[in-house]
Amino acid sequence: MIEAHLAEGNLIEAVRAYDTYRALVKRDLGVEPGGELSGLTRNFCRSATRNREVAAARVRRA
């Protein structure tokens, strides 16, 4: 579900799905999600930030 939201560019829903999953595994299993899953939203945020910065720089140069 998280990957589907990210593929659509919907970071808010991706983070919401991650937070829901994180709470469930913490409550039921007493563990945190693995690094690969945690990295999905983190990497998407970094990429989106870079893309916005590049777009803003292009607008300033135009």
C-alpha positions, 0 to 999 in steps of 0.5 A: 500500500505504501509503495502504491501511494508513493507511486501516485505521489501521495506522500501523506497517505503513504506516511499514514499507511506507514504509521498505521503499520508501525503502530500495529507491529509495535503493539502486536510484535514489539518491534519496529518496521525494518529499515527497507520499509522505513527508507521508502518514505524517507527516500521519497521525501528526499527525492521530492525535496530535490525535485522542488529545489531544482524546479525552483532554481529553473524558475529563478533562472527563467 
